Amino acid sequence: MSLDRKKLILQTIIQEHVKTAQPVSSGVLVYKYKLGVSTATVRNDMMELEEEGYIFQPHTSAGRIPTARAYEEEARLIGESEKRQTLKEAELAILQKAFKKDEAAFKAVAKLISEISGGAVFWAFHKNSFFHTGLAKLFSQPEFRQVEAVCDVSAVIDQMEEIISGLFEELPLGTKIMVGEHNPFGNFLSVTLLKYHNSGQQSVFGILSPIRANYGRNLSLAEFLQEQFK
């Protein structure tokens, strides 16, 4: 299998899984995305990707879903790329209209970002002062339909103040995506972070999502805020 095709197939599986939250079959890849190769060829390629730990078969269906390793690699590539999914003009216009440098406006902007990203948002202005919004959005994602998963996220929320306090110490200024085992909020979540200076003090903003997340869009949302505080 060529490395270019291997990379394309993995990226296409990630793209489709982000959209649907469903296992992705070789047929979907070939016919929906017009890859120009046979389903048998794609099945063989998917077997190799599975052996390398980038995708797995959640049950006996023919479909595969990306692993945390695959999403971690996707996050790394997006973070290094100048080309990523940007915000829609309407989304950007709404955010620009809502943004003002006061806490009431921050809460309104955080709610808008939660709506756009489909995740929960937290915003910390120093170690012991923060708010969060959008937990219902996060819990409504397909990954959290099981009671056990919701309980896991609830436990993270209970520890959020302690986790955010650690981010103030350890996180460098700028944006960062943390996925799976590298995410202090839990290996079943991802977080897109922004640490910045404002009025002489450090602040931390974050979007909590499932591992299955549109990292390009979330990073664009964090970078929108970064621009406002320059």
C-alpha positions in Angstrom: 0.0 0.0 0.0 1.4 3.4 -0.9 1.9 5.8 2.0 -0.2 8.5 0.3 -3.2 6.2 -0.1 -2.8 5.0 3.4 -2.8 8.5 4.7 -5.8 9.4 2.5 -7.9 6.4 3.7 -7.2 7.1 7.4 -8.0 10.8 7.0 -11.2 9.9 5.1 -12.3 7.4 7.8 -11.7 10.2 10.4 -13.7 12.7 8.4 -16.6 10.3 8.0 -16.6 9.2 11.6 -16.6 12.8 12.9 -19.7 13.5 10.8 -21.6 10.3 11.6 -20.2 8.8 14.8 -20.7 5.5 13.0 -18.3 2.7 11.9 -17.0 3.4 8.4 -17.0 0.6 5.8 -14.9 0.2 2.7 -18.0 0.7 0.6 -18.6 4.1 2.1 -15.0 5.1 1.4 -15.1 3.9 -2.2 -18.5 5.1 -3.3 -19.1 8.2 -1.2 -15.6 9.6 -1.4 -14.8 8.3 -4.9 -11.3 7.0 -4.0 -10.8 5.4 -7.4 -9.9 2.0 -6.1 -11.8 -1.2 -5.4 -13.5 -2.1 -2.1 -11.2 -5.1 -1.9 -8.2 -2.9 -2.1 -9.6 -0.6 0.6 -10.4 -3.6 2.8 -6.8 -4.7 2.6 -5.6 -1.2 3.4 -7.9 -1.0 6.4 -6.6 -4.3 7.7 -3.1 -2.8 7.7 -4.3 0.3 9.4 -5.9 -1.8 12.0 -2.8 -3.8 12.6 -0.9 -0.6 13.1 -3.3 0.6 15.7 -5.0 3.4 13.9 -8.5 1.9 13.5 -10.5 -0.9 15.1 -13.7 -2.9 14.6 -16.1 -2.1 17.5 -18.3 -5.1 16.8 -19.0 -7.6 14.0 -20.0 -5.1 11.4 -17.8 -4.4 8.5 -17.1 -0.9 9.6 -14.1 0.5 11.5 -13.6 3.6 13.7 -10.4 5.6 14.4 -8.5 4.9 17.6 -7.2 7.6 20.0 -3.9 7.2 18.3 -5.4 8.1 14.9 -7.1 11.2 16.4 -3.9 12.2 18.2 -2.0 12.1 14.9 -4.8 14.1 13.2 -4.6 16.7 16.0 -0.9 17.0 15.5 -1.2 17.4 11.8 -3.9 20.0 12.1 -1.9 21.9 14.7 1.1 22.1 12.3 -0.9 22.9 9.2 -1.8 26.4 7.9 -4.8 24.9 6.2 -7.6 23.7 8.3 -11.4 24.1 8.5 -12.1 27.7 9.3 -15.2 29.2 10.8 -18.1 29.9 8.6 -18.6 33.6 7.8 -21.9 33.6 9.7 -20.3 32.0 12.8 -17.4 34.5 12.8 -19.8 37.4 12.4 -21.9 36.3 15.4 -18.8 35.8 17.6 -17.3 39.2 16.6 -20.6 40.9 17.4 -20.8 39.2 20.8 -17.2 39.6 21.9 -16.5 42.3 24.4 -13.8 42.3 27.2 -16.1 41.8 30.1 -17.1 38.7 32.0 -20.8 38.8 31.0 -19.8 38.9 27.4 -17.3 36.1 27.9 -20.2 33.9 29.1 -22.3 34.7 26.0 -19.3 34.0 23.7 -18.6 30.7 25.6 -22.2 29.6 25.0 -21.9 30.4 21.3 -18.7 28.4 21.1 -20.4 25.5 22.8 -23.2 25.6 20.2 -20.7 25.8 17.3 -18.4 23.0 18.6 -20.9 20.7 20.2 -18.7 20.5 23.3 -18.5 21.9 26.7 -16.5 25.1 27.3 -14.6 26.3 30.3 -12.9 29.7 30.9 -10.6 30.4 33.8 -9.3 33.8 34.6 -7.0 32.7 37.3 -6.5 29.4 39.2 -9.6 29.7 41.4 -12.0 31.6 39.2 -13.7 29.9 36.3 -17.0 29.0 34.7 -18.2 26.4 32.4 -21.1 25.9 30.0 -22.4 23.4 27.5 -22.3 20.2 29.5 -25.7 19.2 28.0 -24.1 19.6 24.6 -21.2 17.3 25.6 -23.5 14.7 27.2 -25.7 14.7 24.1 -22.9 13.3 21.9 -23.3 9.6 20.9 -20.3 8.6 22.9 -22.0 9.5 26.2 -25.3 7.7 25.8 -24.1 5.0 28.2 -24.5 5.8 31.9 -20.9 4.7 32.7 -19.5 7.3 30.2 -21.7 10.1 31.6 -20.5 9.2 35.1 -16.9 9.3 33.9 -17.4 12.8 32.5 -19.2 13.9 35.7 -16.2 12.8 37.8 -14.0 14.9 35.5 -16.2 18.0 36.0 -16.0 17.5 39.8 -12.1 17.7 39.5 -12.1 20.5 37.0 -10.8 23.2 39.4 -7.8 21.1 40.3 -7.1 20.2 36.6 -7.3 23.8 35.5 -5.0 24.9 38.3 -2.4 22.4 36.9 -2.9 23.8 33.4 -1.9 27.3 34.7 1.4 25.9 35.8 2.2 23.5 33.0 0.5 24.8 29.8 2.6 27.1 27.5 1.1 30.2 26.1 -0.9 29.7 22.9 -3.1 27.0 21.6 -2.9 23.2 22.1 -4.9 20.1 21.4 -4.7 17.3 23.9 -6.1 13.8 23.1 -6.7 10.6 24.9 -4.0 9.6 27.5 -2.3 13.0 27.1 -5.5 14.8 28.1 -5.6 15.7 31.8 -9.4 15.7 31.6 -9.6 11.9 30.8 -8.5 9.5 28.1 -12.1 9.4 26.7 -12.1 13.1 26.0 -10.2 15.7 23.9 -9.6 19.3 24.8 -8.7 22.3 22.7 -6.9 24.8 24.8 -5.8 28.5 24.7 -3.6 30.1 27.4 -3.2 33.8 27.0 -2.3 37.0 28.9 -5.0 39.6 29.5 -4.6 42.7 31.7 -1.5 41.4 33.3 -2.8 38.0 34.2 -2.9 34.6 32.6 -6.2 33.0 31.5 -7.1 29.5 30.1 -9.9 28.7 27.8 -10.9 25.2 26.7 -13.3 23.2 24.6 -14.0 19.7 25.9 -15.2 17.2 23.3 -15.3 13.5 22.7 -12.1 12.1 21.1 -14.2 12.1 17.9 -14.0 15.9 17.3 -13.6 18.4 14.5 -10.2 19.6 15.7 -9.8 22.0 12.9 -12.9 23.9 13.8 -12.2 23.8 17.5 -8.7 25.1 16.9 -10.1 27.9 14.8 -12.5 28.9 17.6 -9.6 29.0 20.1 -7.5 31.1 17.6 -10.4 33.5 17.2 -10.2 34.3 20.9 -6.4 34.4 20.8 -6.7 37.2 18.1 -9.0 39.2 20.4 -6.5 39.4 23.2 -3.5 40.4 21.1 
